[in-house]
Amino acid sequence: MTEKSASTPAHGPTLAPALREKLHRVPTAALSGELRKRGMNEVTIEGVTPLNPGVKLVGTARTLRFIPHREDLFAEHAGGYNVQKRVFDSVDEGEIIVIEARGETGSGTLGDILAIRAKARGAAGIVTDGGVRDWDAVTATGLAVYAAGPHPAVLGRRHVPWDFDLTIACGGVAVQPGDVLVGDADGIVVIPPGIAEEVADAALAQEDKDAWIAARVAEGHPIVGLFPMNDEWKARFERERGEA
């Protein structure tokens, strides 16, 4: 087990305000497309839904891992100031707590008190591939929270809080501390921090093209040759954008 103090500094790189603003504007579908162009297909956290669908999720990952419940291990590691409480007590502004719960939904992996603490700390959100207790109260915090579903049972029914600030698997995707997460109604994508700016810029540019194409389709033009654009349509797009 990897024990860390709640005062552990510098969990990972933070997002520059300009990049955070770009990521708030770009949909996850566009980001997914750009990641696919770069050979990255396994970047979508599966099996989770938002408690607050209208709240965009943008931030950097702070990771937490649970292992399957075992009575002796739970007695040894889950009492007192355990690693789950440490993470929620030390999450930094703009970070997203990402929980590996193995897709096990037979208990809650957080509840209202922990969600309120994360909100007070300035967390950007919480993602768990397990269950959530106090679903309505957690929703009422207004945080961007994604989970596999509600469950009234406490953590110890199925899990032992084990370690944090390490590479985990959440919803079938590898997540490392400092990874960039973006979530909306379509789901959550995980972006390596070193390419986040490049991917955001490319996705915004593609969104501009797609909006222009959508306007032409709405005018009655057929999709063939337009989506994707052939040379003729590309020339018109570039000409009109140059005149704008």
N, C-alpha and C positions, 0 to 999 in steps of 0.2 A: 504494500500500500504506500502511496506517495502522500506523505503528510506535509502540509504547507500552512504557514501562519496566515491568519486573516489580514495581516498587515503586509503581505507579499506585494511589492511594488511592481509597476509596469507589466501588466498582464499581456500586453501586446500593443502593436501600433494603433494609434487613434486615427480616425478619419478627419482629414482636413475639412473645414466648413464648406469649401467650394465643391469638393467631391461628394460630401454628404447631400448637398443640395441637388446635385445632378442625379444621384441615386434615388432621391425622393421623387424626381420627375419622370424617371424612366421605368416602364413596366417590367415585371420579371420575365414576361414572354420575350421581350426584346433582348434582355440580358442573356436569357437561355440560348437564344439564337446566335448571339455573338460568341458565347462560350463554346457552342457546338462548332462554329467555324474554326475555333482554335483547338479542336480535338477533345474538348471536355464535355462528356455526355452524362457522367455520373455526378451531377452537382445539384440535384433537386431532392429536397427532403420529402420523403413520401409518408402518407398516412396521417397527416396532421391538418387541422382546420383552424381558422382564426376565431378567437372569442369575440374580437372587435373587428369585423371585416373591413370597416372603413378606415382603420388606422394602419398607415404604412409602417412596415418594419424595416429599419435601416440601422446597422451598427456593426460592431466587431464582436467576435465570439469570446465568451468566457465559458469554459466547459466544466461539466460536472458528470460523474459517472456513478451509476448504481449497479451493484451486482445482485444476482438472485438471492432471495431471502434464505438464510440459514440461522437457526436459533442462536448458536454459540457466537457466530460472527456478528449478528445483530446486537447481542448483549454486550459485546466487546467494543463495537465501533459506532453504534447508533445513538448512544446516550449522550447527555450533556451537550457540549459545544461541538457537534459533529461537523463533518465537511459540508453537508448541505447548508447548515446554518452559517458556516464561515463564508461560503460563496455569496449567499444573499446579503450578508453583513458587509461584504467588501467589494461588491460589484461597483464598477466605476461608471461615471456619466457616459452615456453613449454606447455602453457595452450591452450585449445580449447574452443572457444565461441560456446555454444550450445543454440539455440534459439527455444523456444516454440512459434510457429505461428499457432497452431491448424490445420495444414495441409492446411491452407488457402493460395492459390497460386495467388490470384487476386491482388497482389501488391508486390513490392520488400520489403524485410526485411533488406537488406543491399545493398550498391552499391560500386563503385570503391573507393571513398574517405575513407570509413570505412575499406574496405579491405586493402588499402594501410597503414592505421594507424595500423591495427592489425599486418601486416607484419613488420612494423617498430618496433613494440613493442616486436617482437620475438614470436608471437603466433604460435602455432603448426597447427592451422587450424580453420575453422568455419563450423558448421553444423546447418542448418535451415530446418525445415519441411515446410517452406514457399518459396516464390519466391525471385529471385535475380535480381536487376537492373544492367545495365552496364555489362552484362554477359561476353562479350569479354574482357573488361578491368579488371574485377575481375579475370578472368582466367589468364590474362597476369601477375598478381602479382606472380604467381607460388605457391600460397598457396594451401594447401589441403582444398578445399571447397566442401561441399556436400549440395545440395539444391533440392527442389521439382521441380524446373523449372525456366525459365526466365519470367520476367514481367516488362514492362516499367514504371508502375505507382509507385508513391511514397508511403511510408509506410502508411501515413494517409488515404489512400483510404479504407483500411480494418482494420487497427490496431491502438492500443494505446500502446506505450511503458510504461510498468507498474512497474515491479520490477525485482530484480536480486539477484544472490547468494542465491538461494533457490531451493528446489526440484521442477522440472518441468516435463512435458511430452513432448517428442520430437519424432515424428514418431511412436507414440504408446508405447513408452518405458519411464519408470521413469528414470530420470537422476538427480543425486545429485552433488553439487559442490565437486570436488576432485575425482569423478569416473574416471576410466581409459577408454579411448576410443581408439579403433584401427579400422582403415578403410582401405580397398583396393578395388579392382574391384568387389569383391563379396558383399561388403556392410560394415556396421559398427556394431561392437559389443561393449557393455557397460559392464565393468568388475568392481565389487566392489574392491576397492583398497586393502583391507585386504587379498584377495586371488590372486591378480594379478601375483605375483611371482610364486606361486604354479601352476597356470593355464598355465603361459608361459612355465615353465619347462616341464610340462606334455605334452603340445602341441608340443614342439620341439622334445621330445622323440618319440611321435607318428608320427611326420613327418619323422623321421629317419626310423621307421618301415615301413611306407607307401612307402617311396622311395625304400626301399629294396624289398618290395612286388611288386612294379611296375616294377622293374628290372627283377624279376622272371617271371612276366606275359609277359614282352617283349621277354623273352627267349623262350616263348611258353608254359609255364606251365598253366594248367587250374586254374580258380579262386577258384573252390570248394576246401576247405581245406586250401587254402592259404589266402583267404580274407573273413573272418578273419582267422588267422593262427591256425591250429590245433597243437597238441603237437609235432608232427614230425617236422613241419615247424618251430615252436618256437625253438625247440632244434637246428635246423640248423642255424637259425638266431642268436641265442645266441653264438653258436660255432664260426660262422664267425665273429661276432662282437668282440668276445674275442680274435680272432687271428689278428684282424686289428691293 
